[in-house]
Amino acid sequence: MHSGGIANQCSRGAHRGPTPAYDAVGEVGFNRPVHPEQPTTYRLAPALHLQTLGSVLAGAGILVLVVGLAVVLFDLPSVVLTVTVVLAVGAVAGTGLLGLRRPSVVTIDERGYRVRLLRKAGVKQAAWRDVEDVVATTLSGHDCVVLRLRDGRSTTIPVRVLDAAPDAFARDLSAHLDRGHGYRRLR
């Protein structure tokens, strides 16, 4: 049995105003009904990408500083510093370009779900028939949705990594799970 109130459990004041529903490419559309027969893709949150970009930029700066000092102190050829700067700029530019094409983190369709890029998510994909229930919880201070499978394994998705309102994601997840279990919503 799955938790029908997952959308309410996940929202806890995180979103105000009209609730966005995300279509098949993860674009926001206010007041659209959830269509569990259509696949939905949730992309990486822009704030998380900016955090990653900042870390790469800081790391590249420190690397260039250390190599620059090593070139001066140990009288190394200047080409060492040049190569380091080019590699650092390439790393920052590459990370920045990834932000233009934010990768998908969760894909939900009529068969099941797939999770990418989350190291500690647990089970990366499963069919709806294998999902026993869905619960909202807080782990290490972060709101998460946990899909518990019939065999005891689980998938944990921290909602802050998604470019979606937590309640919209939970509603979409619940609608797909209901459809996957053969439940139909009353109109």
C-alpha positions, 0 to 999 in steps of 0.5 A, a space after each residue: 500500500 502506498 501513501 496517498 498523502 505524499 504530496 501533503 507530507 512533502 510540501 511543508 511550506 516549501 512552496 507558496 502560490 499555484 503549484 507547478 506541474 512539470 510536463 514531459 521535458 521538465 518544463 513548468 506549467 501552472 495548474 496543469 493536471 498530472 498525466 501519469 500516462 506521459 513520462 516526466 523528467 526532473 532535471 538537476 536544480 540550478 542552485 545545486 549546479 551553481 554550488 558545483 560551479 563555485 566549488 570547481 572555480 575555487 578548486 581551479 583557483 587554488 590549483 593555479 595558485 599552488 602551481 604558480 608558487 611551485 613554478 616560482 619557488 622551484 624555477 619550473 618552466 612557465 609552460 607548466 603554469 600555462 598548461 595548468 591555467 588552460 586545464 583550469 579554465 577548461 574545467 570551469 567552462 565545462 562545468 558551466 556548459 553542463 548548466 546549460 544542459 542540466 542533466 535529468 535526475 529522475 525520469 518517471 513513466 508508465 513502467 516505473 522510475 529511473 534515478 541518475 546522478 545520485 550516488 546514495 539513492 539506493 535502487 536506481 530503477 524499478 517497475 511500479 509493481 515492485 514499489 510497495 509504498 512511498 513516504 516523505 521523510 527528512 534525512 540529514 536535514 533534507 526533505 526526501 521522498 523514499 520509494 520502498 520496494 517489496 524486497 526491502 530495498 529502497 530509493 531515496 530522492 532528496 527533493 532539493 536536488 530537483 528543479 521542481 516543487 516538492 509537492 508537484 514532484 510528489 503528486 506526479 510520483 503518486 499519480 504514476 504509482 497509482 496508475 502502475 498499481 492499477 488504481 484510478 482516480 475518481 473524478 
